[in-house]
Amino acid sequence: MVPAVKKQVDVARLNAELASAKVELLSAQCAVDRIRLQYSTQDIASFGDRQSLKRAIASAGALQRFFSQIENDLGSNEAGANSRK
């Protein structure tokens, strides 16, 4: 059998990219909060640009799926670490 080749991860780069993404996500959250505080969801659905709303909803869904997967992996990693203690 051929041993599995482990992918080398540049941890410093990964963490720098995570920090950058965190800032961008916080900015997006602030932009949404400004809209949320000013308009009702009914007004947004009735008068908002449909294409923009659909794209924003698709983006939010993709982010939710991605971070849910990471959250599940975190739980699995923590459970594995706890069982090795």
Phi and psi in radians as a Rosetta constraint file:
Dihedral C 1 N 2 CA 2 C 2 CIRCULARHARMONIC -1.551 0.35
Dihedral N 2 CA 2 C 2 N 3 CIRCULARHARMONIC 2.209 0.35
Dihedral C 2 N 3 CA 3 C 3 CIRCULARHARMONIC -1.109 0.35
Dihedral N 3 CA 3 C 3 N 4 CIRCULARHARMONIC 2.546 0.35
Dihedral C 3 N 4 CA 4 C 4 CIRCULARHARMONIC -1.151 0.35
Dihedral N 4 CA 4 C 4 N 5 CIRCULARHARMONIC 2.355 0.35
Dihedral C 4 N 5 CA 5 C 5 CIRCULARHARMONIC -1.524 0.35
Dihedral N 5 CA 5 C 5 N 6 CIRCULARHARMONIC 2.111 0.35
Dihedral C 5 N 6 CA 6 C 6 CIRCULARHARMONIC -1.475 0.35
Dihedral N 6 CA 6 C 6 N 7 CIRCULARHARMONIC 2.379 0.35
Dihedral C 6 N 7 CA 7 C 7 CIRCULARHARMONIC -1.303 0.35
Dihedral N 7 CA 7 C 7 N 8 CIRCULARHARMONIC 2.251 0.35
Dihedral C 7 N 8 CA 8 C 8 CIRCULARHARMONIC -1.359 0.35
Dihedral N 8 CA 8 C 8 N 9 CIRCULARHARMONIC 2.269 0.35
Dihedral C 8 N 9 CA 9 C 9 CIRCULARHARMONIC -1.905 0.35
Dihedral N 9 CA 9 C 9 N 10 CIRCULARHARMONIC 2.217 0.35
Dihedral C 9 N 10 CA 10 C 10 CIRCULARHARMONIC -1.426 0.35
Dihedral N 10 CA 10 C 10 N 11 CIRCULARHARMONIC 1.632 0.35
Dihedral C 10 N 11 CA 11 C 11 CIRCULARHARMONIC -1.088 0.35
Dihedral N 11 CA 11 C 11 N 12 CIRCULARHARMONIC -0.714 0.35
Dihedral C 11 N 12 CA 12 C 12 CIRCULARHARMONIC -1.101 0.35
Dihedral N 12 CA 12 C 12 N 13 CIRCULARHARMONIC -0.750 0.35
Dihedral C 12 N 13 CA 13 C 13 CIRCULARHARMONIC -1.169 0.35
Dihedral N 13 CA 13 C 13 N 14 CIRCULARHARMONIC -0.750 0.35
Dihedral C 13 N 14 CA 14 C 14 CIRCULARHARMONIC -0.993 0.35
Dihedral N 14 CA 14 C 14 N 15 CIRCULARHARMONIC -0.824 0.35
Dihedral C 14 N 15 CA 15 C 15 CIRCULARHARMONIC -1.196 0.35
Dihedral N 15 CA 15 C 15 N 16 CIRCULARHARMONIC -0.579 0.35
Dihedral C 15 N 16 CA 16 C 16 CIRCULARHARMONIC -1.154 0.35
Dihedral N 16 CA 16 C 16 N 17 CIRCULARHARMONIC -0.728 0.35
Dihedral C 16 N 17 CA 17 C 17 CIRCULARHARMONIC -1.179 0.35
Dihedral N 17 CA 17 C 17 N 18 CIRCULARHARMONIC -0.635 0.35
Dihedral C 17 N 18 CA 18 C 18 CIRCULARHARMONIC -1.110 0.35
Dihedral N 18 CA 18 C 18 N 19 CIRCULARHARMONIC -0.725 0.35
Dihedral C 18 N 19 CA 19 C 19 CIRCULARHARMONIC -1.102 0.35
Dihedral N 19 CA 19 C 19 N 20 CIRCULARHARMONIC -0.723 0.35
Dihedral C 19 N 20 CA 20 C 20 CIRCULARHARMONIC -1.134 0.35
Dihedral N 20 CA 20 C 20 N 21 CIRCULARHARMONIC -0.772 0.35
Dihedral C 20 N 21 CA 21 C 21 CIRCULARHARMONIC -1.105 0.35
Dihedral N 21 CA 21 C 21 N 22 CIRCULARHARMONIC -0.652 0.35
Dihedral C 21 N 22 CA 22 C 22 CIRCULARHARMONIC -1.052 0.35
Dihedral N 22 CA 22 C 22 N 23 CIRCULARHARMONIC -0.746 0.35
Dihedral C 22 N 23 CA 23 C 23 CIRCULARHARMONIC -1.138 0.35
Dihedral N 23 CA 23 C 23 N 24 CIRCULARHARMONIC -0.762 0.35
Dihedral C 23 N 24 CA 24 C 24 CIRCULARHARMONIC -1.134 0.35
Dihedral N 24 CA 24 C 24 N 25 CIRCULARHARMONIC -0.698 0.35
Dihedral C 24 N 25 CA 25 C 25 CIRCULARHARMONIC -1.154 0.35
Dihedral N 25 CA 25 C 25 N 26 CIRCULARHARMONIC -0.680 0.35
Dihedral C 25 N 26 CA 26 C 26 CIRCULARHARMONIC -1.104 0.35
Dihedral N 26 CA 26 C 26 N 27 CIRCULARHARMONIC -0.696 0.35
Dihedral C 26 N 27 CA 27 C 27 CIRCULARHARMONIC -1.096 0.35
Dihedral N 27 CA 27 C 27 N 28 CIRCULARHARMONIC -0.761 0.35
Dihedral C 27 N 28 CA 28 C 28 CIRCULARHARMONIC -1.128 0.35
Dihedral N 28 CA 28 C 28 N 29 CIRCULARHARMONIC -0.697 0.35
Dihedral C 28 N 29 CA 29 C 29 CIRCULARHARMONIC -1.107 0.35
Dihedral N 29 CA 29 C 29 N 30 CIRCULARHARMONIC -0.696 0.35
Dihedral C 29 N 30 CA 30 C 30 CIRCULARHARMONIC -1.131 0.35
Dihedral N 30 CA 30 C 30 N 31 CIRCULARHARMONIC -0.707 0.35
Dihedral C 30 N 31 CA 31 C 31 CIRCULARHARMONIC -1.097 0.35
Dihedral N 31 CA 31 C 31 N 32 CIRCULARHARMONIC -0.739 0.35
Dihedral C 31 N 32 CA 32 C 32 CIRCULARHARMONIC -1.178 0.35
Dihedral N 32 CA 32 C 32 N 33 CIRCULARHARMONIC -0.700 0.35
Dihedral C 32 N 33 CA 33 C 33 CIRCULARHARMONIC -1.074 0.35
Dihedral N 33 CA 33 C 33 N 34 CIRCULARHARMONIC -0.685 0.35
Dihedral C 33 N 34 CA 34 C 34 CIRCULARHARMONIC -1.054 0.35
Dihedral N 34 CA 34 C 34 N 35 CIRCULARHARMONIC -0.755 0.35
Dihedral C 34 N 35 CA 35 C 35 CIRCULARHARMONIC -1.184 0.35
Dihedral N 35 CA 35 C 35 N 36 CIRCULARHARMONIC -0.774 0.35
Dihedral C 35 N 36 CA 36 C 36 CIRCULARHARMONIC -1.055 0.35
Dihedral N 36 CA 36 C 36 N 37 CIRCULARHARMONIC -0.656 0.35
Dihedral C 36 N 37 CA 37 C 37 CIRCULARHARMONIC -1.353 0.35
Dihedral N 37 CA 37 C 37 N 38 CIRCULARHARMONIC -0.364 0.35
Dihedral C 37 N 38 CA 38 C 38 CIRCULARHARMONIC -1.686 0.35
Dihedral N 38 CA 38 C 38 N 39 CIRCULARHARMONIC -0.498 0.35
Dihedral C 38 N 39 CA 39 C 39 CIRCULARHARMONIC -2.280 0.35
Dihedral N 39 CA 39 C 39 N 40 CIRCULARHARMONIC 2.618 0.35
Dihedral C 39 N 40 CA 40 C 40 CIRCULARHARMONIC -1.384 0.35
Dihedral N 40 CA 40 C 40 N 41 CIRCULARHARMONIC 2.774 0.35
Dihedral C 40 N 41 CA 41 C 41 CIRCULARHARMONIC -1.100 0.35
Dihedral N 41 CA 41 C 41 N 42 CIRCULARHARMONIC -0.561 0.35
Dihedral C 41 N 42 CA 42 C 42 CIRCULARHARMONIC -1.136 0.35
Dihedral N 42 CA 42 C 42 N 43 CIRCULARHARMONIC -0.742 0.35
Dihedral C 42 N 43 CA 43 C 43 CIRCULARHARMONIC -1.131 0.35
Dihedral N 43 CA 43 C 43 N 44 CIRCULARHARMONIC -0.723 0.35
Dihedral C 43 N 44 CA 44 C 44 CIRCULARHARMONIC -1.082 0.35
Dihedral N 44 CA 44 C 44 N 45 CIRCULARHARMONIC -0.801 0.35
Dihedral C 44 N 45 CA 45 C 45 CIRCULARHARMONIC -1.166 0.35
Dihedral N 45 CA 45 C 45 N 46 CIRCULARHARMONIC -0.621 0.35
Dihedral C 45 N 46 CA 46 C 46 CIRCULARHARMONIC -1.359 0.35
Dihedral N 46 CA 46 C 46 N 47 CIRCULARHARMONIC -0.703 0.35
Dihedral C 46 N 47 CA 47 C 47 CIRCULARHARMONIC -2.003 0.35
Dihedral N 47 CA 47 C 47 N 48 CIRCULARHARMONIC -0.213 0.35
Dihedral C 47 N 48 CA 48 C 48 CIRCULARHARMONIC -1.245 0.35
Dihedral N 48 CA 48 C 48 N 49 CIRCULARHARMONIC 2.640 0.35
Dihedral C 48 N 49 CA 49 C 49 CIRCULARHARMONIC -1.065 0.35
Dihedral N 49 CA 49 C 49 N 50 CIRCULARHARMONIC 2.070 0.35
Dihedral C 49 N 50 CA 50 C 50 CIRCULARHARMONIC -1.014 0.35
Dihedral N 50 CA 50 C 50 N 51 CIRCULARHARMONIC -0.781 0.35
Dihedral C 50 N 51 CA 51 C 51 CIRCULARHARMONIC -1.102 0.35
Dihedral N 51 CA 51 C 51 N 52 CIRCULARHARMONIC -0.754 0.35
Dihedral C 51 N 52 CA 52 C 52 CIRCULARHARMONIC -1.108 0.35
Dihedral N 52 CA 52 C 52 N 53 CIRCULARHARMONIC -0.745 0.35
Dihedral C 52 N 53 CA 53 C 53 CIRCULARHARMONIC -1.107 0.35
Dihedral N 53 CA 53 C 53 N 54 CIRCULARHARMONIC -0.778 0.35
Dihedral C 53 N 54 CA 54 C 54 CIRCULARHARMONIC -1.106 0.35
Dihedral N 54 CA 54 C 54 N 55 CIRCULARHARMONIC -0.713 0.35
Dihedral C 54 N 55 CA 55 C 55 CIRCULARHARMONIC -1.178 0.35
Dihedral N 55 CA 55 C 55 N 56 CIRCULARHARMONIC -0.707 0.35
Dihedral C 55 N 56 CA 56 C 56 CIRCULARHARMONIC -1.137 0.35
Dihedral N 56 CA 56 C 56 N 57 CIRCULARHARMONIC -0.712 0.35
Dihedral C 56 N 57 CA 57 C 57 CIRCULARHARMONIC -1.135 0.35
Dihedral N 57 CA 57 C 57 N 58 CIRCULARHARMONIC -0.730 0.35
Dihedral C 57 N 58 CA 58 C 58 CIRCULARHARMONIC -1.107 0.35
Dihedral N 58 CA 58 C 58 N 59 CIRCULARHARMONIC -0.730 0.35
Dihedral C 58 N 59 CA 59 C 59 CIRCULARHARMONIC -1.121 0.35
Dihedral N 59 CA 59 C 59 N 60 CIRCULARHARMONIC -0.782 0.35
Dihedral C 59 N 60 CA 60 C 60 CIRCULARHARMONIC -1.089 0.35
Dihedral N 60 CA 60 C 60 N 61 CIRCULARHARMONIC -0.701 0.35
Dihedral C 60 N 61 CA 61 C 61 CIRCULARHARMONIC -1.118 0.35
Dihedral N 61 CA 61 C 61 N 62 CIRCULARHARMONIC -0.743 0.35
Dihedral C 61 N 62 CA 62 C 62 CIRCULARHARMONIC -1.105 0.35
Dihedral N 62 CA 62 C 62 N 63 CIRCULARHARMONIC -0.735 0.35
Dihedral C 62 N 63 CA 63 C 63 CIRCULARHARMONIC -1.100 0.35
Dihedral N 63 CA 63 C 63 N 64 CIRCULARHARMONIC -0.742 0.35
Dihedral C 63 N 64 CA 64 C 64 CIRCULARHARMONIC -1.093 0.35
Dihedral N 64 CA 64 C 64 N 65 CIRCULARHARMONIC -0.768 0.35
Dihedral C 64 N 65 CA 65 C 65 CIRCULARHARMONIC -1.126 0.35
Dihedral N 65 CA 65 C 65 N 66 CIRCULARHARMONIC -0.754 0.35
Dihedral C 65 N 66 CA 66 C 66 CIRCULARHARMONIC -1.095 0.35
Dihedral N 66 CA 66 C 66 N 67 CIRCULARHARMONIC -0.859 0.35
Dihedral C 66 N 67 CA 67 C 67 CIRCULARHARMONIC -1.271 0.35
Dihedral N 67 CA 67 C 67 N 68 CIRCULARHARMONIC -0.481 0.35
Dihedral C 67 N 68 CA 68 C 68 CIRCULARHARMONIC -1.136 0.35
Dihedral N 68 CA 68 C 68 N 69 CIRCULARHARMONIC -0.701 0.35
Dihedral C 68 N 69 CA 69 C 69 CIRCULARHARMONIC -1.117 0.35
Dihedral N 69 CA 69 C 69 N 70 CIRCULARHARMONIC -0.756 0.35
Dihedral C 69 N 70 CA 70 C 70 CIRCULARHARMONIC -1.105 0.35
Dihedral N 70 CA 70 C 70 N 71 CIRCULARHARMONIC -0.719 0.35
Dihedral C 70 N 71 CA 71 C 71 CIRCULARHARMONIC -1.055 0.35
Dihedral N 71 CA 71 C 71 N 72 CIRCULARHARMONIC -0.744 0.35
Dihedral C 71 N 72 CA 72 C 72 CIRCULARHARMONIC -1.100 0.35
Dihedral N 72 CA 72 C 72 N 73 CIRCULARHARMONIC -0.747 0.35
Dihedral C 72 N 73 CA 73 C 73 CIRCULARHARMONIC -1.128 0.35
Dihedral N 73 CA 73 C 73 N 74 CIRCULARHARMONIC -0.661 0.35
Dihedral C 73 N 74 CA 74 C 74 CIRCULARHARMONIC -1.052 0.35
Dihedral N 74 CA 74 C 74 N 75 CIRCULARHARMONIC -0.779 0.35
Dihedral C 74 N 75 CA 75 C 75 CIRCULARHARMONIC -1.084 0.35
Dihedral N 75 CA 75 C 75 N 76 CIRCULARHARMONIC -0.720 0.35
Dihedral C 75 N 76 CA 76 C 76 CIRCULARHARMONIC -1.140 0.35
Dihedral N 76 CA 76 C 76 N 77 CIRCULARHARMONIC -0.745 0.35
Dihedral C 76 N 77 CA 77 C 77 CIRCULARHARMONIC -1.133 0.35
Dihedral N 77 CA 77 C 77 N 78 CIRCULARHARMONIC -0.687 0.35
Dihedral C 77 N 78 CA 78 C 78 CIRCULARHARMONIC -1.201 0.35
Dihedral N 78 CA 78 C 78 N 79 CIRCULARHARMONIC -0.692 0.35
Dihedral C 78 N 79 CA 79 C 79 CIRCULARHARMONIC -1.125 0.35
Dihedral N 79 CA 79 C 79 N 80 CIRCULARHARMONIC -0.718 0.35
Dihedral C 79 N 80 CA 80 C 80 CIRCULARHARMONIC -1.150 0.35
Dihedral N 80 CA 80 C 80 N 81 CIRCULARHARMONIC -0.684 0.35
Dihedral C 80 N 81 CA 81 C 81 CIRCULARHARMONIC -1.164 0.35
Dihedral N 81 CA 81 C 81 N 82 CIRCULARHARMONIC -0.679 0.35
Dihedral C 81 N 82 CA 82 C 82 CIRCULARHARMONIC -1.197 0.35
Dihedral N 82 CA 82 C 82 N 83 CIRCULARHARMONIC -0.583 0.35
Dihedral C 82 N 83 CA 83 C 83 CIRCULARHARMONIC -1.305 0.35
Dihedral N 83 CA 83 C 83 N 84 CIRCULARHARMONIC -0.334 0.35
Dihedral C 83 N 84 CA 84 C 84 CIRCULARHARMONIC -1.514 0.35
Dihedral N 84 CA 84 C 84 N 85 CIRCULARHARMONIC -0.117 0.35
